[in-house]
């Protein structure tokens, strides 16, 4: 009897017991949460192999058995795209993996992506009954989401969500990041003729240029995009709305509605001396050169600084991606410099863990105040000041306060600044009636995400200033629903008028 037959026997026995009412919640809660298999740190720190290897069918079914199928599934409330979590998890428990993947696609356009990069520990899993009531590890919803999506892709049985008959209305989506892709998928389901305009030569936005392949392989993103194409979504690359064509030009071409999901691609710097030295660059540029322009490959001519002593300034996921990329480019010493303690770091716990395993040095409660260069204008040192934590600031985190007399010099040859990004002003500049905030983000209605311009909605980083993939996707879905309602009301009024 092979492994597959043994698994089938175990599965059938479990369900026979369940049908007889003998599977009690205590049997489920007694199961331990599964662990995610990972590539060895010493191998992966010099390789772009994906760190997390994914669950096997056996471990996925075992983890799914922990789900209590709550009468009030609070996990769904924690999901920005409102995936029916108990439904897809129970499909996995029964071994119906393809059905589980279909459930995910009912509300999510990028399940394989979300299963890898979403902070489930702060969203769906944080609202799991295990966390809320039992003080035990939550059901590994993110691991299971990834498993179902990967199983579908790897078996070649990729399902395409059904779409309604064409409404004959052209809709433009500006940007192909997670907000735009989510919006496009939802509008395609509703029967709209949707075109996504992407400024770069690759579709995917931050999923392609911002997240390294050791965390999110490009082929995973490409399969999700291919599903959208099969739903009828059209993509145009190398197209800058506001330059290649204006919104008014697109209106003349027949586009009736617009969604702005162009992200936040302008890097921020700290405004300290030495930022213009050679070797000081933004995380945006650093990661784009590697992830999108393949500067890490010998056959490419894209230049990249492969420093031996690399310092990354910041404590978010992008900072972790940058410092781990530095290792893979050959850095002998890769450091995170962060002005607060590790507890205040916005990066996912998993990303911090992986970085430490790979040999990243963490210099917490420290802050750069000057970059020092040599006679040729190359950065050679950072003047660092130690910090201590005071009272909480507006973000709820304790405010970092400089420690007098604590300055010292740190040797470096590359500095990557990862302290935030701002939206590109191109679209607001081309639309004088488009209202923006002091931070250059777009002003939208909280419920509908409608901007100050008629028939124009927006979501993702251009509204939030910086957000997770899943929050951006939630915006895209929410805007699609609101736009659909707006056009439905218009059509209804037109029908009444004709009648």
Order of alpha helices (4+ residues) and beta strands (2+ residues): alpha-alpha-alpha-alpha-alpha-alpha-alpha-alpha-alpha-beta-alpha-beta-alpha-alpha-beta-alpha-beta-beta-beta-alpha-beta-alpha-beta-alpha-beta-beta-beta-beta-beta-beta-beta-alpha-beta-alpha-alpha
